């Protein structure tokens, strides 16, 4: 399964951090407002990533997991 993580990197720290990681676009907007991100949720859905706004850069990255040895 191809799992991805969404990284939001702010140009200026928010709550003391510049990087935040999410599993969905909707989760970003549970934590931040559209004004903090610099665009609305529907804009992220319609855009190609990475998406740079005046506030941050939103990008998608693969998650690499260790294979399980099931018996």
CHARMM internal coordinates of N, CA and C (Angstrom, degrees):
IC EDIT
DIST 1 N 1 CA 1.4500
DIST 1 CA 1 C 1.5272
ANGL 1 N 1 CA 1 C 108.93
DIST 1 C 2 N 1.3223
ANGL 1 CA 1 C 2 N 116.78
DIHE 1 N 1 CA 1 C 2 N 134.11
DIST 2 N 2 CA 1.4600
ANGL 1 C 2 N 2 CA 121.94
DIHE 1 CA 1 C 2 N 2 CA 178.48
DIST 2 CA 2 C 1.5177
ANGL 2 N 2 CA 2 C 109.91
DIHE 1 C 2 N 2 CA 2 C -87.81
DIST 2 C 3 N 1.3083
ANGL 2 CA 2 C 3 N 116.44
DIHE 2 N 2 CA 2 C 3 N 99.34
DIST 3 N 3 CA 1.4555
ANGL 2 C 3 N 3 CA 120.05
DIHE 2 CA 2 C 3 N 3 CA 178.24
DIST 3 CA 3 C 1.5178
ANGL 3 N 3 CA 3 C 108.99
DIHE 2 C 3 N 3 CA 3 C -94.46
DIST 3 C 4 N 1.3234
ANGL 3 CA 3 C 4 N 115.54
DIHE 3 N 3 CA 3 C 4 N 144.77
DIST 4 N 4 CA 1.4605
ANGL 3 C 4 N 4 CA 122.02
DIHE 3 CA 3 C 4 N 4 CA -179.68
DIST 4 CA 4 C 1.5243
ANGL 4 N 4 CA 4 C 109.43
DIHE 3 C 4 N 4 CA 4 C -129.60
DIST 4 C 5 N 1.3157
ANGL 4 CA 4 C 5 N 115.15
DIHE 4 N 4 CA 4 C 5 N 153.51
DIST 5 N 5 CA 1.4554
ANGL 4 C 5 N 5 CA 121.87
DIHE 4 CA 4 C 5 N 5 CA 174.18
DIST 5 CA 5 C 1.5249
ANGL 5 N 5 CA 5 C 106.44
DIHE 4 C 5 N 5 CA 5 C -122.53
DIST 5 C 6 N 1.3117
ANGL 5 CA 5 C 6 N 116.71
DIHE 5 N 5 CA 5 C 6 N 145.47
DIST 6 N 6 CA 1.4549
ANGL 5 C 6 N 6 CA 121.36
DIHE 5 CA 5 C 6 N 6 CA -179.89
DIST 6 CA 6 C 1.5211
ANGL 6 N 6 CA 6 C 108.24
DIHE 5 C 6 N 6 CA 6 C -105.23
DIST 6 C 7 N 1.3209
ANGL 6 CA 6 C 7 N 115.03
DIHE 6 N 6 CA 6 C 7 N 124.49
DIST 7 N 7 CA 1.4607
ANGL 6 C 7 N 7 CA 121.78
DIHE 6 CA 6 C 7 N 7 CA -179.29
DIST 7 CA 7 C 1.5160
ANGL 7 N 7 CA 7 C 109.11
DIHE 6 C 7 N 7 CA 7 C -104.47
DIST 7 C 8 N 1.3318
ANGL 7 CA 7 C 8 N 116.31
DIHE 7 N 7 CA 7 C 8 N 130.59
DIST 8 N 8 CA 1.4564
ANGL 7 C 8 N 8 CA 122.27
DIHE 7 CA 7 C 8 N 8 CA 173.65
DIST 8 CA 8 C 1.5229
ANGL 8 N 8 CA 8 C 106.25
DIHE 7 C 8 N 8 CA 8 C -113.64
DIST 8 C 9 N 1.3287
ANGL 8 CA 8 C 9 N 116.34
DIHE 8 N 8 CA 8 C 9 N 116.19
DIST 9 N 9 CA 1.4571
ANGL 8 C 9 N 9 CA 121.06
DIHE 8 CA 8 C 9 N 9 CA -179.90
DIST 9 CA 9 C 1.5253
ANGL 9 N 9 CA 9 C 108.52
DIHE 8 C 9 N 9 CA 9 C -115.09
DIST 9 C 10 N 1.3256
ANGL 9 CA 9 C 10 N 114.95
DIHE 9 N 9 CA 9 C 10 N 111.82
DIST 10 N 10 CA 1.4568
ANGL 9 C 10 N 10 CA 121.33
DIHE 9 CA 9 C 10 N 10 CA -179.58
DIST 10 CA 10 C 1.5210
ANGL 10 N 10 CA 10 C 110.29
DIHE 9 C 10 N 10 CA 10 C -79.68
DIST 10 C 11 N 1.3246
ANGL 10 CA 10 C 11 N 116.18
DIHE 10 N 10 CA 10 C 11 N 148.01
DIST 11 N 11 CA 1.4605
ANGL 10 C 11 N 11 CA 121.46
DIHE 10 CA 10 C 11 N 11 CA 176.84
DIST 11 CA 11 C 1.5234
ANGL 11 N 11 CA 11 C 110.49
DIHE 10 C 11 N 11 CA 11 C -71.74
DIST 11 C 12 N 1.3257
ANGL 11 CA 11 C 12 N 116.11
DIHE 11 N 11 CA 11 C 12 N -33.71
DIST 12 N 12 CA 1.4640
ANGL 11 C 12 N 12 CA 123.89
DIHE 11 CA 11 C 12 N 12 CA 178.46
DIST 12 CA 12 C 1.5267
ANGL 12 N 12 CA 12 C 106.75
DIHE 11 C 12 N 12 CA 12 C -123.25
DIST 12 C 13 N 1.3387
ANGL 12 CA 12 C 13 N 119.03
DIHE 12 N 12 CA 12 C 13 N 135.09
DIST 13 N 13 CA 1.4670
ANGL 12 C 13 N 13 CA 120.43
DIHE 12 CA 12 C 13 N 13 CA -177.72
DIST 13 CA 13 C 1.5400
ANGL 13 N 13 CA 13 C 113.50
DIHE 12 C 13 N 13 CA 13 C -53.81
DIST 13 C 14 N 1.3189
ANGL 13 CA 13 C 14 N 114.90
DIHE 13 N 13 CA 13 C 14 N 140.63
DIST 14 N 14 CA 1.4650
ANGL 13 C 14 N 14 CA 122.90
DIHE 13 CA 13 C 14 N 14 CA 174.69
DIST 14 CA 14 C 1.5231
ANGL 14 N 14 CA 14 C 106.37
DIHE 13 C 14 N 14 CA 14 C -118.60
DIST 14 C 15 N 1.3122
ANGL 14 CA 14 C 15 N 117.00
DIHE 14 N 14 CA 14 C 15 N 123.28
DIST 15 N 15 CA 1.4675
ANGL 14 C 15 N 15 CA 122.18
DIHE 14 CA 14 C 15 N 15 CA -176.08
DIST 15 CA 15 C 1.5297
ANGL 15 N 15 CA 15 C 111.17
DIHE 14 C 15 N 15 CA 15 C 55.47
DIST 15 C 16 N 1.3351
ANGL 15 CA 15 C 16 N 116.70
DIHE 15 N 15 CA 15 C 16 N 35.95
DIST 16 N 16 CA 1.4487
ANGL 15 C 16 N 16 CA 121.70
DIHE 15 CA 15 C 16 N 16 CA 175.43
DIST 16 CA 16 C 1.5192
ANGL 16 N 16 CA 16 C 115.69
DIHE 15 C 16 N 16 CA 16 C 83.13
DIST 16 C 17 N 1.3298
ANGL 16 CA 16 C 17 N 118.09
DIHE 16 N 16 CA 16 C 17 N 1.60
DIST 17 N 17 CA 1.4749
ANGL 16 C 17 N 17 CA 121.61
DIHE 16 CA 16 C 17 N 17 CA -179.10
DIST 17 CA 17 C 1.5187
ANGL 17 N 17 CA 17 C 110.59
DIHE 16 C 17 N 17 CA 17 C -131.00
DIST 17 C 18 N 1.3282
ANGL 17 CA 17 C 18 N 115.51
DIHE 17 N 17 CA 17 C 18 N 151.12
DIST 18 N 18 CA 1.4632
ANGL 17 C 18 N 18 CA 120.03
DIHE 17 CA 17 C 18 N 18 CA 176.11
DIST 18 CA 18 C 1.5226
ANGL 18 N 18 CA 18 C 112.02
DIHE 17 C 18 N 18 CA 18 C -104.91
DIST 18 C 19 N 1.3321
ANGL 18 CA 18 C 19 N 118.73
DIHE 18 N 18 CA 18 C 19 N -24.46
DIST 19 N 19 CA 1.4569
ANGL 18 C 19 N 19 CA 122.10
DIHE 18 CA 18 C 19 N 19 CA -176.52
DIST 19 CA 19 C 1.5266
ANGL 19 N 19 CA 19 C 111.19
DIHE 18 C 19 N 19 CA 19 C -114.74
DIST 19 C 20 N 1.3215
ANGL 19 CA 19 C 20 N 115.10
DIHE 19 N 19 CA 19 C 20 N 133.41
DIST 20 N 20 CA 1.4640
ANGL 19 C 20 N 20 CA 122.59
DIHE 19 CA 19 C 20 N 20 CA 176.07
DIST 20 CA 20 C 1.5203
ANGL 20 N 20 CA 20 C 107.32
DIHE 19 C 20 N 20 CA 20 C -133.69
DIST 20 C 21 N 1.3364
ANGL 20 CA 20 C 21 N 116.90
DIHE 20 N 20 CA 20 C 21 N 148.06
DIST 21 N 21 CA 1.4649
ANGL 20 C 21 N 21 CA 122.30
DIHE 20 CA 20 C 21 N 21 CA -177.93
DIST 21 CA 21 C 1.5216
ANGL 21 N 21 CA 21 C 110.18
DIHE 20 C 21 N 21 CA 21 C -124.60
DIST 21 C 22 N 1.3338
ANGL 21 CA 21 C 22 N 115.81
DIHE 21 N 21 CA 21 C 22 N 137.01
DIST 22 N 22 CA 1.4600
ANGL 21 C 22 N 22 CA 122.11
DIHE 21 CA 21 C 22 N 22 CA -176.25
DIST 22 CA 22 C 1.5164
ANGL 22 N 22 CA 22 C 110.03
DIHE 21 C 22 N 22 CA 22 C -136.88
DIST 22 C 23 N 1.3301
ANGL 22 CA 22 C 23 N 115.76
DIHE 22 N 22 CA 22 C 23 N 161.15
DIST 23 N 23 CA 1.4588
ANGL 22 C 23 N 23 CA 120.76
DIHE 22 CA 22 C 23 N 23 CA 177.86
DIST 23 CA 23 C 1.5224
ANGL 23 N 23 CA 23 C 112.82
DIHE 22 C 23 N 23 CA 23 C -99.56
DIST 23 C 24 N 1.3346
ANGL 23 CA 23 C 24 N 117.54
DIHE 23 N 23 CA 23 C 24 N -8.24
DIST 24 N 24 CA 1.4651
ANGL 23 C 24 N 24 CA 120.43
DIHE 23 CA 23 C 24 N 24 CA 178.34
DIST 24 CA 24 C 1.5226
ANGL 24 N 24 CA 24 C 109.68
DIHE 23 C 24 N 24 CA 24 C -155.68
DIST 24 C 25 N 1.3306
ANGL 24 CA 24 C 25 N 115.05
DIHE 24 N 24 CA 24 C 25 N 160.27
DIST 25 N 25 CA 1.4677
ANGL 24 C 25 N 25 CA 119.62
DIHE 24 CA 24 C 25 N 25 CA 175.45
DIST 25 CA 25 C 1.5253
ANGL 25 N 25 CA 25 C 110.30
DIHE 24 C 25 N 25 CA 25 C -63.18
DIST 25 C 26 N 1.3203
ANGL 25 CA 25 C 26 N 117.04
DIHE 25 N 25 CA 25 C 26 N -40.42
DIST 26 N 26 CA 1.4631
ANGL 25 C 26 N 26 CA 120.92
DIHE 25 CA 25 C 26 N 26 CA -178.66
DIST 26 CA 26 C 1.5310
ANGL 26 N 26 CA 26 C 111.02
DIHE 25 C 26 N 26 CA 26 C -60.40
DIST 26 C 27 N 1.3315
ANGL 26 CA 26 C 27 N 117.17
DIHE 26 N 26 CA 26 C 27 N -36.78
DIST 27 N 27 CA 1.4670
ANGL 26 C 27 N 27 CA 120.43
DIHE 26 CA 26 C 27 N 27 CA 179.83
DIST 27 CA 27 C 1.5295
ANGL 27 N 27 CA 27 C 111.33
DIHE 26 C 27 N 27 CA 27 C -63.80
DIST 27 C 28 N 1.3259
ANGL 27 CA 27 C 28 N 116.87
DIHE 27 N 27 CA 27 C 28 N -32.49
DIST 28 N 28 CA 1.4696
ANGL 27 C 28 N 28 CA 120.27
DIHE 27 CA 27 C 28 N 28 CA 177.68
DIST 28 CA 28 C 1.5263
ANGL 28 N 28 CA 28 C 109.53
DIHE 27 C 28 N 28 CA 28 C -59.44
DIST 28 C 29 N 1.3310
ANGL 28 CA 28 C 29 N 115.94
DIHE 28 N 28 CA 28 C 29 N -43.98
DIST 29 N 29 CA 1.4659
ANGL 28 C 29 N 29 CA 120.64
DIHE 28 CA 28 C 29 N 29 CA -175.53
DIST 29 CA 29 C 1.5267
ANGL 29 N 29 CA 29 C 112.80
DIHE 28 C 29 N 29 CA 29 C -81.17
DIST 29 C 30 N 1.3165
ANGL 29 CA 29 C 30 N 117.88
DIHE 29 N 29 CA 29 C 30 N -6.78
DIST 30 N 30 CA 1.4660
ANGL 29 C 30 N 30 CA 121.13
DIHE 29 CA 29 C 30 N 30 CA 169.43
DIST 30 CA 30 C 1.5272
ANGL 30 N 30 CA 30 C 109.43
DIHE 29 C 30 N 30 CA 30 C -77.46
DIST 30 C 31 N 1.3316
ANGL 30 CA 30 C 31 N 116.38
DIHE 30 N 30 CA 30 C 31 N -26.76
DIST 31 N 31 CA 1.4629
ANGL 30 C 31 N 31 CA 122.02
DIHE 30 CA 30 C 31 N 31 CA -176.40
DIST 31 CA 31 C 1.5269
ANGL 31 N 31 CA 31 C 112.57
DIHE 30 C 31 N 31 CA 31 C -100.63
DIST 31 C 32 N 1.3340
ANGL 31 CA 31 C 32 N 117.22
DIHE 31 N 31 CA 31 C 32 N -35.39
DIST 32 N 32 CA 1.4621
ANGL 31 C 32 N 32 CA 122.66
DIHE 31 CA 31 C 32 N 32 CA -177.73
DIST 32 CA 32 C 1.5211
ANGL 32 N 32 CA 32 C 110.61
DIHE 31 C 32 N 32 CA 32 C -124.80
DIST 32 C 33 N 1.3343
ANGL 32 CA 32 C 33 N 115.79
DIHE 32 N 32 CA 32 C 33 N 157.78
DIST 33 N 33 CA 1.4614
ANGL 32 C 33 N 33 CA 121.09
DIHE 32 CA 32 C 33 N 33 CA 175.72
DIST 33 CA 33 C 1.5235
ANGL 33 N 33 CA 33 C 109.49
DIHE 32 C 33 N 33 CA 33 C -88.00
DIST 33 C 34 N 1.3142
ANGL 33 CA 33 C 34 N 116.18
DIHE 33 N 33 CA 33 C 34 N 164.94
DIST 34 N 34 CA 1.4608
ANGL 33 C 34 N 34 CA 120.90
DIHE 33 CA 33 C 34 N 34 CA 176.70
DIST 34 CA 34 C 1.5275
ANGL 34 N 34 CA 34 C 110.60
DIHE 33 C 34 N 34 CA 34 C -61.57
DIST 34 C 35 N 1.3213
ANGL 34 CA 34 C 35 N 117.46
DIHE 34 N 34 CA 34 C 35 N -33.10
DIST 35 N 35 CA 1.4579
ANGL 34 C 35 N 35 CA 120.91
DIHE 34 CA 34 C 35 N 35 CA 178.09
DIST 35 CA 35 C 1.5356
ANGL 35 N 35 CA 35 C 111.02
DIHE 34 C 35 N 35 CA 35 C -66.85
DIST 35 C 36 N 1.3207
ANGL 35 CA 35 C 36 N 117.02
DIHE 35 N 35 CA 35 C 36 N -37.78
DIST 36 N 36 CA 1.4631
ANGL 35 C 36 N 36 CA 120.19
DIHE 35 CA 35 C 36 N 36 CA 178.51
DIST 36 CA 36 C 1.5317
ANGL 36 N 36 CA 36 C 111.63
DIHE 35 C 36 N 36 CA 36 C -68.48
DIST 36 C 37 N 1.3322
ANGL 36 CA 36 C 37 N 116.82
DIHE 36 N 36 CA 36 C 37 N -35.95
DIST 37 N 37 CA 1.4634
ANGL 36 C 37 N 37 CA 121.34
DIHE 36 CA 36 C 37 N 37 CA -179.96
DIST 37 CA 37 C 1.5236
ANGL 37 N 37 CA 37 C 110.71
DIHE 36 C 37 N 37 CA 37 C -79.85
DIST 37 C 38 N 1.3018
ANGL 37 CA 37 C 38 N 116.69
DIHE 37 N 37 CA 37 C 38 N -34.63
DIST 38 N 38 CA 1.4700
ANGL 37 C 38 N 38 CA 120.59
DIHE 37 CA 37 C 38 N 38 CA 179.85
DIST 38 CA 38 C 1.5102
ANGL 38 N 38 CA 38 C 113.35
DIHE 37 C 38 N 38 CA 38 C 99.37
DIST 38 C 39 N 1.3413
ANGL 38 CA 38 C 39 N 117.25
DIHE 38 N 38 CA 38 C 39 N 5.01
DIST 39 N 39 CA 1.4650
ANGL 38 C 39 N 39 CA 121.40
DIHE 38 CA 38 C 39 N 39 CA 175.43
DIST 39 CA 39 C 1.5311
ANGL 39 N 39 CA 39 C 108.62
DIHE 38 C 39 N 39 CA 39 C -163.10
DIST 39 C 40 N 1.3124
ANGL 39 CA 39 C 40 N 115.47
DIHE 39 N 39 CA 39 C 40 N 164.53
DIST 40 N 40 CA 1.4566
ANGL 39 C 40 N 40 CA 121.54
DIHE 39 CA 39 C 40 N 40 CA 179.74
DIST 40 CA 40 C 1.5290
ANGL 40 N 40 CA 40 C 110.58
DIHE 39 C 40 N 40 CA 40 C -84.05
DIST 40 C 41 N 1.3182
ANGL 40 CA 40 C 41 N 116.18
DIHE 40 N 40 CA 40 C 41 N 162.58
DIST 41 N 41 CA 1.4628
ANGL 40 C 41 N 41 CA 122.06
DIHE 40 CA 40 C 41 N 41 CA 178.78
DIST 41 CA 41 C 1.5239
ANGL 41 N 41 CA 41 C 111.07
DIHE 40 C 41 N 41 CA 41 C -56.25
DIST 41 C 42 N 1.3178
ANGL 41 CA 41 C 42 N 117.88
DIHE 41 N 41 CA 41 C 42 N -44.57
DIST 42 N 42 CA 1.4665
ANGL 41 C 42 N 42 CA 120.93
DIHE 41 CA 41 C 42 N 42 CA -178.18
DIST 42 CA 42 C 1.5333
ANGL 42 N 42 CA 42 C 111.45
DIHE 41 C 42 N 42 CA 42 C -62.93
DIST 42 C 43 N 1.3334
ANGL 42 CA 42 C 43 N 117.47
DIHE 42 N 42 CA 42 C 43 N -28.23
DIST 43 N 43 CA 1.4590
ANGL 42 C 43 N 43 CA 120.77
DIHE 42 CA 42 C 43 N 43 CA 176.75
DIST 43 CA 43 C 1.5258
ANGL 43 N 43 CA 43 C 110.79
DIHE 42 C 43 N 43 CA 43 C -67.58
DIST 43 C 44 N 1.3425
ANGL 43 CA 43 C 44 N 117.48
DIHE 43 N 43 CA 43 C 44 N -40.69
DIST 44 N 44 CA 1.4581
ANGL 43 C 44 N 44 CA 120.66
DIHE 43 CA 43 C 44 N 44 CA 177.28
DIST 44 CA 44 C 1.5238
ANGL 44 N 44 CA 44 C 110.97
DIHE 43 C 44 N 44 CA 44 C -64.32
DIST 44 C 45 N 1.3330
ANGL 44 CA 44 C 45 N 116.62
DIHE 44 N 44 CA 44 C 45 N -41.30
DIST 45 N 45 CA 1.4648
ANGL 44 C 45 N 45 CA 120.17
DIHE 44 CA 44 C 45 N 45 CA 179.92
DIST 45 CA 45 C 1.5236
ANGL 45 N 45 CA 45 C 110.76
DIHE 44 C 45 N 45 CA 45 C -62.25
DIST 45 C 46 N 1.3306
ANGL 45 CA 45 C 46 N 117.61
DIHE 45 N 45 CA 45 C 46 N -35.05
DIST 46 N 46 CA 1.4696
ANGL 45 C 46 N 46 CA 121.53
DIHE 45 CA 45 C 46 N 46 CA -175.53
DIST 46 CA 46 C 1.5280
ANGL 46 N 46 CA 46 C 112.86
DIHE 45 C 46 N 46 CA 46 C -86.82
DIST 46 C 47 N 1.3171
ANGL 46 CA 46 C 47 N 118.37
DIHE 46 N 46 CA 46 C 47 N -12.97
DIST 47 N 47 CA 1.4604
ANGL 46 C 47 N 47 CA 120.56
DIHE 46 CA 46 C 47 N 47 CA -174.11
DIST 47 CA 47 C 1.5243
ANGL 47 N 47 CA 47 C 112.12
DIHE 46 C 47 N 47 CA 47 C -96.85
DIST 47 C 48 N 1.3073
ANGL 47 CA 47 C 48 N 114.59
DIHE 47 N 47 CA 47 C 48 N 164.62
DIST 48 N 48 CA 1.4540
ANGL 47 C 48 N 48 CA 120.23
DIHE 47 CA 47 C 48 N 48 CA 171.03
DIST 48 CA 48 C 1.5218
ANGL 48 N 48 CA 48 C 107.39
DIHE 47 C 48 N 48 CA 48 C -93.84
DIST 48 C 49 N 1.3139
ANGL 48 CA 48 C 49 N 115.58
DIHE 48 N 48 CA 48 C 49 N 146.96
DIST 49 N 49 CA 1.4581
ANGL 48 C 49 N 49 CA 119.77
DIHE 48 CA 48 C 49 N 49 CA -179.15
DIST 49 CA 49 C 1.5171
ANGL 49 N 49 CA 49 C 109.37
DIHE 48 C 49 N 49 CA 49 C -100.02
DIST 49 C 50 N 1.3101
ANGL 49 CA 49 C 50 N 118.74
DIHE 49 N 49 CA 49 C 50 N 146.05
DIST 50 N 50 CA 1.4586
ANGL 49 C 50 N 50 CA 127.35
DIHE 49 CA 49 C 50 N 50 CA 6.61
DIST 50 CA 50 C 1.5267
ANGL 50 N 50 CA 50 C 112.08
DIHE 49 C 50 N 50 CA 50 C -74.91
DIST 50 C 51 N 1.3240
ANGL 50 CA 50 C 51 N 114.57
DIHE 50 N 50 CA 50 C 51 N 148.85
DIST 51 N 51 CA 1.4613
ANGL 50 C 51 N 51 CA 123.11
DIHE 50 CA 50 C 51 N 51 CA 179.10
DIST 51 CA 51 C 1.5257
ANGL 51 N 51 CA 51 C 107.68
DIHE 50 C 51 N 51 CA 51 C -115.47
DIST 51 C 52 N 1.3116
ANGL 51 CA 51 C 52 N 117.10
DIHE 51 N 51 CA 51 C 52 N 115.59
DIST 52 N 52 CA 1.4615
ANGL 51 C 52 N 52 CA 121.79
DIHE 51 CA 51 C 52 N 52 CA 178.72
DIST 52 CA 52 C 1.5248
ANGL 52 N 52 CA 52 C 109.18
DIHE 51 C 52 N 52 CA 52 C -98.32
DIST 52 C 53 N 1.3252
ANGL 52 CA 52 C 53 N 115.82
DIHE 52 N 52 CA 52 C 53 N 130.74
DIST 53 N 53 CA 1.4637
ANGL 52 C 53 N 53 CA 121.93
DIHE 52 CA 52 C 53 N 53 CA 174.50
DIST 53 CA 53 C 1.5217
ANGL 53 N 53 CA 53 C 107.54
DIHE 52 C 53 N 53 CA 53 C -120.15
DIST 53 C 54 N 1.3155
ANGL 53 CA 53 C 54 N 116.14
DIHE 53 N 53 CA 53 C 54 N -179.70
DIST 54 N 54 CA 1.4638
ANGL 53 C 54 N 54 CA 119.40
DIHE 53 CA 53 C 54 N 54 CA 177.90
DIST 54 CA 54 C 1.5257
ANGL 54 N 54 CA 54 C 111.46
DIHE 53 C 54 N 54 CA 54 C -69.85
DIST 54 C 55 N 1.3416
ANGL 54 CA 54 C 55 N 117.44
DIHE 54 N 54 CA 54 C 55 N -18.37
DIST 55 N 55 CA 1.4555
ANGL 54 C 55 N 55 CA 122.18
DIHE 54 CA 54 C 55 N 55 CA -176.44
DIST 55 CA 55 C 1.5286
ANGL 55 N 55 CA 55 C 113.43
DIHE 54 C 55 N 55 CA 55 C -100.42
DIST 55 C 56 N 1.3348
ANGL 55 CA 55 C 56 N 116.77
DIHE 55 N 55 CA 55 C 56 N -34.28
DIST 56 N 56 CA 1.4699
ANGL 55 C 56 N 56 CA 119.54
DIHE 55 CA 55 C 56 N 56 CA -171.40
DIST 56 CA 56 C 1.5243
ANGL 56 N 56 CA 56 C 111.48
DIHE 55 C 56 N 56 CA 56 C -161.38
DIST 56 C 57 N 1.3372
ANGL 56 CA 56 C 57 N 114.38
DIHE 56 N 56 CA 56 C 57 N 178.28
DIST 57 N 57 CA 1.4595
ANGL 56 C 57 N 57 CA 122.11
DIHE 56 CA 56 C 57 N 57 CA 172.24
DIST 57 CA 57 C 1.5294
ANGL 57 N 57 CA 57 C 106.67
DIHE 56 C 57 N 57 CA 57 C -122.93
DIST 57 C 58 N 1.3296
ANGL 57 CA 57 C 58 N 116.27
DIHE 57 N 57 CA 57 C 58 N 128.21
DIST 58 N 58 CA 1.4584
ANGL 57 C 58 N 58 CA 122.11
DIHE 57 CA 57 C 58 N 58 CA 178.59
DIST 58 CA 58 C 1.5228
ANGL 58 N 58 CA 58 C 107.09
DIHE 57 C 58 N 58 CA 58 C -108.12
DIST 58 C 59 N 1.3300
ANGL 58 CA 58 C 59 N 116.13
DIHE 58 N 58 CA 58 C 59 N 125.08
DIST 59 N 59 CA 1.4648
ANGL 58 C 59 N 59 CA 120.58
DIHE 58 CA 58 C 59 N 59 CA -178.65
DIST 59 CA 59 C 1.5217
ANGL 59 N 59 CA 59 C 109.95
DIHE 58 C 59 N 59 CA 59 C -138.40
DIST 59 C 60 N 1.3371
ANGL 59 CA 59 C 60 N 115.64
DIHE 59 N 59 CA 59 C 60 N 160.83
DIST 60 N 60 CA 1.4634
ANGL 59 C 60 N 60 CA 121.82
DIHE 59 CA 59 C 60 N 60 CA -178.77
DIST 60 CA 60 C 1.5300
ANGL 60 N 60 CA 60 C 108.58
DIHE 59 C 60 N 60 CA 60 C -116.84
DIST 60 C 61 N 1.3430
ANGL 60 CA 60 C 61 N 116.68
DIHE 60 N 60 CA 60 C 61 N 136.62
DIST 61 N 61 CA 1.4586
ANGL 60 C 61 N 61 CA 121.96
DIHE 60 CA 60 C 61 N 61 CA -177.10
DIST 61 CA 61 C 1.5171
ANGL 61 N 61 CA 61 C 110.45
DIHE 60 C 61 N 61 CA 61 C -134.72
DIST 61 C 62 N 1.3470
ANGL 61 CA 61 C 62 N 117.26
DIHE 61 N 61 CA 61 C 62 N 145.95
DIST 62 N 62 CA 1.4592
ANGL 61 C 62 N 62 CA 119.46
DIHE 61 CA 61 C 62 N 62 CA 178.39
DIST 62 CA 62 C 1.5241
ANGL 62 N 62 CA 62 C 111.46
DIHE 61 C 62 N 62 CA 62 C -71.61
DIST 62 C 63 N 1.3194
ANGL 62 CA 62 C 63 N 115.49
DIHE 62 N 62 CA 62 C 63 N 148.94
DIST 63 N 63 CA 1.4632
ANGL 62 C 63 N 63 CA 122.25
DIHE 62 CA 62 C 63 N 63 CA 174.41
DIST 63 CA 63 C 1.5200
ANGL 63 N 63 CA 63 C 106.80
DIHE 62 C 63 N 63 CA 63 C -102.03
DIST 63 C 64 N 1.3130
ANGL 63 CA 63 C 64 N 116.69
DIHE 63 N 63 CA 63 C 64 N 126.40
DIST 64 N 64 CA 1.4589
ANGL 63 C 64 N 64 CA 121.55
DIHE 63 CA 63 C 64 N 64 CA -179.75
DIST 64 CA 64 C 1.5180
ANGL 64 N 64 CA 64 C 107.91
DIHE 63 C 64 N 64 CA 64 C -104.38
DIST 64 C 65 N 1.3172
ANGL 64 CA 64 C 65 N 115.84
DIHE 64 N 64 CA 64 C 65 N 122.85
DIST 65 N 65 CA 1.4605
ANGL 64 C 65 N 65 CA 121.26
DIHE 64 CA 64 C 65 N 65 CA -178.72
DIST 65 CA 65 C 1.5302
ANGL 65 N 65 CA 65 C 109.62
DIHE 64 C 65 N 65 CA 65 C -117.29
DIST 65 C 66 N 1.2904
ANGL 65 CA 65 C 66 N 114.59
DIHE 65 N 65 CA 65 C 66 N 154.54
DIST 66 N 66 CA 1.4568
ANGL 65 C 66 N 66 CA 121.75
DIHE 65 CA 65 C 66 N 66 CA 174.65
DIST 66 CA 66 C 1.5316
ANGL 66 N 66 CA 66 C 107.86
DIHE 65 C 66 N 66 CA 66 C -73.63
DIST 66 C 67 N 1.3103
ANGL 66 CA 66 C 67 N 116.33
DIHE 66 N 66 CA 66 C 67 N 137.39
DIST 67 N 67 CA 1.4617
ANGL 66 C 67 N 67 CA 120.49
DIHE 66 CA 66 C 67 N 67 CA 176.96
DIST 67 CA 67 C 1.5240
ANGL 67 N 67 CA 67 C 109.62
DIHE 66 C 67 N 67 CA 67 C -68.98
DIST 67 C 68 N 1.3319
ANGL 67 CA 67 C 68 N 115.92
DIHE 67 N 67 CA 67 C 68 N 142.83
DIST 68 N 68 CA 1.4649
ANGL 67 C 68 N 68 CA 120.20
DIHE 67 CA 67 C 68 N 68 CA 178.47
DIST 68 CA 68 C 1.5196
ANGL 68 N 68 CA 68 C 109.75
DIHE 67 C 68 N 68 CA 68 C -94.24
DIST 68 C 69 N 1.3158
ANGL 68 CA 68 C 69 N 115.56
DIHE 68 N 68 CA 68 C 69 N 142.74
DIST 69 N 69 CA 1.4571
ANGL 68 C 69 N 69 CA 121.46
DIHE 68 CA 68 C 69 N 69 CA 176.30
DIST 69 CA 69 C 1.5318
ANGL 69 N 69 CA 69 C 108.63
DIHE 68 C 69 N 69 CA 69 C -103.94
DIST 69 C 70 N 1.3158
ANGL 69 CA 69 C 70 N 116.61
DIHE 69 N 69 CA 69 C 70 N 88.52
DIST 70 N 70 CA 1.4612
ANGL 69 C 70 N 70 CA 120.81
DIHE 69 CA 69 C 70 N 70 CA -179.14
DIST 70 CA 70 C 1.5157
ANGL 70 N 70 CA 70 C 109.91
DIHE 69 C 70 N 70 CA 70 C -83.51
DIST 70 C 71 N 1.3253
ANGL 70 CA 70 C 71 N 115.60
DIHE 70 N 70 CA 70 C 71 N 136.34
DIST 71 N 71 CA 1.4722
ANGL 70 C 71 N 71 CA 120.62
DIHE 70 CA 70 C 71 N 71 CA 179.72
DIST 71 CA 71 C 1.5002
ANGL 71 N 71 CA 71 C 111.54
DIHE 70 C 71 N 71 CA 71 C -100.04
END
COOR INIT
IC SEED 1 N 1 CA 1 C
IC BUILD
